[in-house]
Amino acid sequence: MLSISAGGHENIRLSDTGIRLLAESRQRNQRSLSEHDRLAERTADHLVDAGRIVWRELALRARVAVPDAPGFQALQTPGNGLWPAD
């Protein structure tokens, strides 16, 4: 059921069946996590246990330069590494 609040926000109310279907979908998706995802989750749990703040499932959005595009400049470092050599 969709309703609109006095402030103009849309609110969706799910039926019990809808909630159950969402829960089942979430469980299926959790089971299909890659090894990398499981390692990231264990690392995050470890950091939380140590009192650190952790954000999960963040999407990284970055501008990616295309080599043929005007203004493209490749990163040049000794040895083609990510960081300059010491």
N, C-alpha and C positions, 0 to 999 in steps of 0.2 A: 504494500500500500504506500503510495507516495503522497506526502502532504508538504505544504509550504508554510514555514513559520512566519510570524509577524515581521521578522527581520529579513525575509526573502530567502532564507536557506531551505533547500530541499531536504526532507527527511524521508527515509525509507524504512518501513516497518516490515520485517520478515515474519512469515508464518513459521510455525514449529517445523514444518516440512522443509522450508527454505533454510532454516538454521541447521537442521540435520544434514542437508545436502552440502552446505558450506563446510561443515565440520568434517564430513567424509572427504571432500575435495582437499581440504587442508592436510588430512592424514595421508592421502595418496601422494601429495606433493612432498611431504616430509620424508616419506620413504624413498623418494627418487633423488634425494640429495647426492651430489657427487662427493668423492673423497675430499676434494678441496673444500666444499661446503661444510662437511662434517668437521674437518680440521679447524676451519674458521670458527665454527660454533664452539668447539672445545676450547680454543684460544680465548674467545670472548667470555666463556664461563669462568675460565681461570682468572682473567683480568677482573671480572666482577667480584669473584671471591676474594681478590686482593684489594678490593675497595676502589677499583677504577671504574670510570664511566665508560660504557661501550654502546655504540650505535650499531645496529645490525640491519642488513638488507638495504643499505643505502645505494642509490643509483649514482654512478659517477658520470657526469656529463662534461665533456671537454671538447674544445674546438680542435679539430685535427687538420693540420695543414696537408694539402695535396701537392706533391712535388711539382706538378705542371702548372700549379696555380700561380698567378702573379704575386710576388711578395713572399714566396716560400723560402725559408732559410733553414737548412738542416743543422742539427746540433752537431758540432764538431768537437770531439774530445779525444785525447791521446788513447789509442788502443780501441776506439769505438765503444768504450764503456759508458755507463750512465754518469759516472763521476770522474773528474780529472784524476790522473795518477798522482800519488803523494810524492 
